[in-house]
Amino acid sequence: MNDDEAVRAIEKLKIRVNTENIYVITHNDGHTKRVSERTDANTVGVNETGFGVSIKNIFRNKGDELRANLQEVGFSEREAQHLESQLDKGAVIVAATETPEGVTIET
């Protein structure tokens, strides 16, 4: 998604999903923060990854860090690899944890 699509998707999700369970991930920390601030969505941090993964992320390259973060919010290793390649192309990933069955995002 681009920024505007991500914002629209997050606003739709907020109707059915607790905001605490909505995350935004981009390839650039500043970009992630800007989208998060526009929408009140969360970013993946120590609370989600735990202290051990957060320390490991300090020493990882950006791709490894992003894949680890994606896995921490529920994606499989294969899904995380695919999504990280999309992040490399400038995509914005919106992830929701603990969603009611049947909730989908259409942009």
N, C-alpha and C positions, 0 to 999 in steps of 0.2 A: 504494500500500500504506500501511497505517498502521504504526506502530512495531513492534507485535508480529508482524504479517505479514512485515515486512522482516527482522526478526531470524530468524524461522523460515526464510525464503527464503535468507538468507545462510548459516545453519547447514547447510541442504541443499546449497547450492552448494559449501561448503568440502569436502565429500566428494569432489567431482570436479574442482574448480577451485582453483588455487593462490590463497591468500588475497591475495597481492600483486596479483591481477588482479580483485579485487572492490571496487567503489566504491559509496558511498552518497551521495545528493544530496538535499537538502531545500531549501526556500526560505529557511530561517533557519540561519545559520552555527552557532549554539549547538545547535540541534536536530540538525544534521548531525553535529556533534562527539559529542553524547550517543549517537546510534545507532551511530556508528563505534566509540566506546569500548566499547559493549555487545557488539560483534560482532568487533572487530579488523578491520573492513573499512576500506578507505582512503577518504580524501576527495580531491577533485580539487584539486591544488595546483600549485606551480611545476614539480614533476617531470613532471606530466602535460601541462601547458599550455605549458611553456617560459617563459622570462623575458619575452619580448615580449608574449605574451598576458596574463601575470600583471600586467604594468605597465598594459596597456590596461584590464584589469578594474578597476583602481583608479578609473578615470575613467568607467566604464560604470554605467548604472543596474542594479539587481539582476536584472531580466529579461534584459538583454543579457548580463550576466555568466554567468547560469545557462545560457542558450542556448550561449554560447561553451564553457563547461565540458562540457556534454552533447556537443557536437560533438567536443571533444578526446578523449572516451572512445569515440567511434565512431558516434555517431548522425548522421544526415543533418540538414541545416538544417531540413527539414520536420518530421522526427521531433523534433528539439530544440524547435521551436516548440510542437508538441503537448504534449510532456512538460513544458515550462515552464508551460503553462496548467494542467496537472495539479498542478504544484508550488504554483501560486497557490491551489489549493483545499486544500492541506495534505497532498498525497501525499508519500510517500517513494519515491524512485527507487533501485532496486538495479541496477547495471550490472556486467557481467562482460566483461572483455576477454580475448582469447586463450582461448576456451573450447573444449573438445572438441566435435566435431560431435554434434548431438542433445541437448545439455544444455539443458533448459528449466526454468523456475520455475513451479510451480503453487502458488497460495496457497489 
